[in-house]
Amino acid sequence: MEVENNLWDRLKWVKGGKLLLQKAEFLKVCMLTTSFPRFSGDTAGIFIYRLSSSLLERGIEIQVLSPQDNSCKHSEQWGNMAIRRFPYFYPSALQKLCYGAGILSNIKKSPILVFQVPGLLLAEGIFASLVLRKKKADVLHAHWSVPQGMVGALCKRLLGMKLVVSVHGSDVFWLNHTLLGKINRWIIDYADACTVNSKATQDLVRKISNRDDIEIIPMGVDVDLFENVKRNKRRTKRLPRERKTVLFVGRLIEVKGVEYLIRAVPKILAIHPDLELLIIGSGPEKSRLVKLAEILNVQDSVVFKKEIPQEELPDYYCVADVVVLPSIHTRKGETEGLGVVLLEAMACGVPVVGSNVGGIPDIIKHGETGLLAAEKDPEDLADKILKLVDDKRLRKRVIENGLKLVRENFSWDVIAEKFLQVYREVMQNGKRSLPSKQIRGISGGGA
């Protein structure tokens, strides 16, 4: 189906109390992913749900294809969004490869899960082919080059549809692997368009591919959700402040570097003995982190809370004095793809500290939108946290600049429009081939 750009059917729709006019798009997109919310309040793959919802508002027809989990239905309709979940192992109760901490972390925790990978690839390929033949999608948007890009490349070749591949960061880990690196290179070069979530990811993908048009389009933030909570001051009703709070939100896995944040607590407590570190999330590192807090004798100042629904997160951001993402490079080369929690905190008007790794410098321009700390350095991390807690002038500046950054570069309206433009271009012109200097998106530094 060709995109009929010469036909303007102006649709009226309401968002945030504003009446808008939107161009009708005659386009069907299938989102292929191994992570997507399984039920209301689930945070798995929430960014893909937000992107899909924003595209629906622009008149795009969306079909989502993701793995089955015992806690969700095989097939359902969320408003105008059709969701199909495929089984990949029998018995279904043993399907543990996807969700939770993610495929790589799940295999690391339980190596036997590697035997579920062939089933995932086979099932995803079969179901994608069946769904796409029936729905006749125009664009297949594969999230993560491995494994979705592999399935997407097969569907492109067999069904002749356009393929957009988005590299989100964790798949970059496989780029230097001998065999999977070659597969990644072929997938990225074969796709009609390739997007990445940060400048760091872009640099890595460029090294192993022949493309000059790899575009930076990060995942976005629901600015309305976070700003409304900030304006309404719900924190005074639900989470009254009792102590100064440093907040971490995310999976408790090695790459997040939470160990170094806990090691920074003794130095912080020496200056602010009333301060509390609140850690929201779950994962394979939790028991080790709890034990570390006890060894350092800071267990009374470190509070662990299980992951919470996305709609409740703003309440926790709003009670924080500082939000910290202390990510690292792991021994195997993994690092932070972007750092969306920092954007969410900024949208709530909270100052942020992040490690100077991966895609975090795309968000934090040191001294302007937040502070960057050296990775794996508890002393430096503590210094940066204390600076934002105590320096009122700095806090004011980074809060104002952070809000501006999120509104102008990371709202879902902005991000959805960028992806929509990619879809239009591949439908009109086939494979994209832009000069490297025309790469759109955010640049390093993020301000």
N, C-alpha and C positions, 0 to 999 in steps of 0.2 A: 504494500500500500504506500503511495507517495504522500508526503505531507503537503497539503494544499495551502500553501502560504498566501495565495492570492485571495482566499476566501475568508472574510472577516465576519464572524458571527459573535457579536459582543455579548458576553454572558455577565450577569450581575451576581455578585456573591459578597457575603459579609464576613469580615474577619476583624476582630478587635474593635467592633463598633464602626468600622469604616466601610463605606460602600465603594466597591472597586469594579472596574471594567476589565474583563479578561478575554484574551483571544482564545477562541475554541481551537483545540488541536485535534487532528484526526490521527491519533497515534496510540498504538498499543505497546506497552512495555512489560516484559516479564523480568522480575527481580529474582535472580538465582543466588541463594545464600545458604550457609550452614548455621546461621544464627538469626533468629527472628523471635519476637515475643510470642510465647506459647499461650498466654492468658492475660487478662487485664492486670496491669501492675507489674508484669514481668519486664525486666530490664535487658534481657538477652537481645542483642541486635536492635536495640531501641532506635538507633540512628537510621537504620534502614526503614523502619516503620515511619519515622518522622519524614524522611525524604519521600517515601511513597505517598503519604498523606498530603504533602505539599504539592506533589505532582498531580494528584487527583483534583485538587482545587483548581488546577490549571486545565482541566478537561482531559487529562491523560488517563487512559484505561490501564489499570495496574493489576497484574497477576503475580502473586508471590509463590515461589516454590522453595521449600525448606525441609530439613529432616524431621521425621516424626519423633515425638517424645511421649512417654506414658502420661504426661500431665496435660496433653492437648488433643484436640480432635484432628482427624485425618484431613478433613475438608470443612471449611467454613467461610462465611462472608462477614467481613467487618465493614459495615456500611457498603460502599461501592468497591471495596478492596477484596478481591478473591484470593483465598489462601489455600494452598494444597501442600500437605506434608506427606513425605514418602517414607515408608519403612526401609531399613537398610540391613537389618540383622534379625535372625530368629533364634530363640524367642525374643519378642519385642522388649521384654523386661530387661534384657541384657544390653540394650542399645545405650551405651555410655560414652560413645566417642565424641559426640557433639554436646554443646551447651556446657553449663558449669563454668570451669576455668578456661574453656576453649580446647580445640583439638590437640594442639601441641602440648599444653599443660596436662591434659587428660592422659595422653600417651606417656608423658614423662612420669606421671604418678603411677600409672598402671600400664606397663609396656605391652601387656597382652592385647591391649586395645588396637594395636597396630594391625591385627588380623581383621579388624572391622573396616579398615580403609578400602580394600577392594570392593567390598559390598556397598560401601557408601558411593564410590565412584560409579559402579555398575547401576545401582538403583537410581542415582541422580540422573545418569545419562538416559536411562529408559524412561523414567517419569517425565523428564524435561522434553524428550522427543514426543511423547504421547500428548502432553499438555500443549506444547507449542504447535503440533499439527492440528489439534482441535481448536485452539484459540487463535492461531495464526497471528502471533505477535509480530510487530514490525522490528522491535529492538529487544535483544536479550542483554540485560545488564548483569554481568557476573561480578559479584562482590568477592574479592580475594582471587588472585590469579591461580592459586592452588588451594582446593581442587576445582572450584567453580569455573575458572578460565579454561581448564581442560575440557570440561563438559560443554562449555559455551563454544569452544572452537569446533568441537564435533558437530554440534547443532548448526553452527554457521555453515559448515561444509555440506552437511546432509540436507538442510532445509533452506539454505540460501538467505538466512536472515542477517541483519546487522548485529555486530557484537561490540559491546562496550565493556571493558574490563577495568575495575577499580581496585587498585592495590592499597590496602589499608594499613600496612605496616608489619603485622605479624608474618605475612607471606614473604616479606623481604628476607626473613631469616633463611629461606631456602634458595635465595638467588645465587649464593656462592657454592652451594652443594653441586657436585659434579653433574649428576644425572638430572636432578630437579632444576638445577640452574639452566641446563639446556632446554628443558621443557618450558620453563618460565620464559626464556628468551623467545622461543617459538610462539608461545601464546601471545605475548605482548606485541611481537611484530605482526602476527596474523590478525589481531583484533582490528576493527575499524577505528577504534579510539581507545586510548588508555588514559586513565586519570589516577592521580596519587593524592595522598592526604597532606603532604608537607614537602618542603624543600629538601629535607634530608632523604625522604623516600624517593623523591624525584631523582636526586643525584645517584642513588644506588641503582634505580631502574635504568637510568640512561647508560650506566656503565656496562650493563649486560645486554642491552637491546640496540637495534639499529634505528630507533625512532627519534625524530627531532620535534615531535609534537606532544610530548607527555605533559599533560595539563594538571596543574595543582588545583583541585577542588576539594577542600576539607569537608568533613562532616559538620553539621551545623548545631545550633542551639535554639531551643524554643524561647526566644527572647520575651515574648508575651507572658509565658508561664512564670519565668523567674522574676521579671520586673514587676508583675502584678503582686507577687508575694512580698517583694520588697516594699512596694507602696502601701500595701494593706497592713504591714507590720504584724503578720500572723504569728511571728515568733514570740510576741509577748503573751499570746493566748496559749500556744501549744508547747513552747520550749523556753520557759523563762530563764534568763541568764543568771547563773550563780557564780561562775568562774570564767576567767579568760580562757578562750578555747582555740586550740590549733586543730584543724580538721583535715583528715585524709579520707578520700572516697575512692574505692576501686577494688579490684580483685587482689587478694593476698597471694601474689605470686612473685617470684624472684625479681622479675624485670621492674616491678614497681618500687623496689628499694626501700620498703617500709622499715626494714632492719635499721637503716641509717637514721631514719627519723626518730625511732625509739632511742637509739644511742645518743641522739642530740638532746633528749629530754633532761638529763641531769644538769647540763650547762644552762638550759632555759630555766629550770626550777631554781637555780642559784640566784637568778635575778627576779623571777616571778614565781615564788613558791605556791601561789594560788592558781597557777595555770594548769589546764587539763588538755591532754591529747586525746581526741576522739577519733577512733578508727572505724569506719563503716565499710564492711565488705566481708567476703568469705573466700576461702581458697586453701590450697594445700600447705601454705606457710603459716597458717594461723597458730597452730599449737607451738611451733618454734618461736613465734613472735611473743606469745603470751609468756613462755618460759624466759625469754630474753628480758622482758620487762621485770620479771621477778628477780632475775640474777642482778640486774642493775638497781634493784630496790626502788623502782618507780611505778610499781603495779597500782598504787593508789591514785596515780595521776594519769594512767593510761587506760582508757575505756574502750572495749571492743563491742561493736554492735553489728549484727548480721545485716546483709544488704537489705535495703528498703525499696518500696515502689518509687518509680521515677517522680510521681506527682508529690511525694513527701520530701524529696531531697531539698527543695528550696528552703524549707523550714530549718533544716540543719545548716545549710550554707549561711543563712541569715543570723544564726547565733555565733558564727565563727568570727574570730578576730583576724585569722589568717588561714587560708587554704593552701596545703602543701602537696606537691607531687614530686617525690624524691627519686624518680626513675633512674635506672642505671643501664649500662651495657652488661649483659650477662656473660658468663664464661663462654657461651656458645655464640655470642654475637647479637643476641636479641636486644632491642631497645624500644623506647616509646615512639609509636607512630606519629601521634599528634598531642593528645592530652586534653580531651574534651571537658573533663572535670574543671580544668582551669577556666575555660570559657563560661561554663555554668556559674562558677563562683563570681567571675567578673560581671556577668549579667545581673547578679544579686548585689553588686556593689561591695564585694569583699576583696581585699588585696591578696595577691598570690605569690608564692615562691615555688620555683621549679628547678630541677636539675638542668644543667646545660648540655642536654643530650637529645638526639633524635629530632622530633618535630616540635619540641617544647619552645626552642628559640623562635619559631614561627609565630608563637603566641606572645611570648614574653620578650619585650625589648627592655633590657636591664635598666632599671631606674625610671622607666617611663610607664610600662604597663604591668610591671611586677619586678621581682628580683630573681636573678639566676644564681644558683649555687653550684659549686663543684660537685660532681657525682661522687658517691661513696665517701663523703667528707662530713661527718657529723658536726665537727667544730664550725665549719663554714656554714652549714645548714642552720645551726643554732644561731649564728651571728645574723644571718639574713632574716630569720623569723623574728628575733628580738628587735631588729631595726624597724620592721614593719609594725610591730606591736607598740613601740615607743615613739617613733618619729611621726607626729601628727601631720606635718606638712607633706612628707613623703607619702603617707597613706592617702591623703586627699588627692594628690597628683595621680598616683597609680590607679585609684578607683575611678576617677574621671576619665582617664585615658583608656582604661580597660573597658568601661561601658561603651565608649565611642568605637573602639576596635570591634567589639562584638556586634553592635548594631550595624556597622557599615560593611563588615566582612563575613560574619558567621551566622546571621539570622537564616532560618530555613527558607524564607522568601528569596534571599540572595542566592543561596546554594542551589535550590530547586531550579531557579532561572538559569544558572550556569550549566547544570546537567541537561536541562531542556534544550539549550542552545547546542550542546554536543549531539543530542539525539537528532535535532533538525539538520545539522551539518552532515552527519553520516547518512541520513535518509536522502538528502539532496545531492550530495557529492560523492558518496561512497567513502572509501578510506581517507581519513584526514591526513594532510601533509603540510603542516605549517612550518615556516622557518623557526628555528629554535628561539630567536629573539622575540617571537610573538606569543610565547607562552603566557597565558593569562592566569590570574589567581594571585594569591598572596605571595609576597617575597620573604626571604629570611628577615627576621626581626619583628615582623608582624605588626608594626605600628603604622 
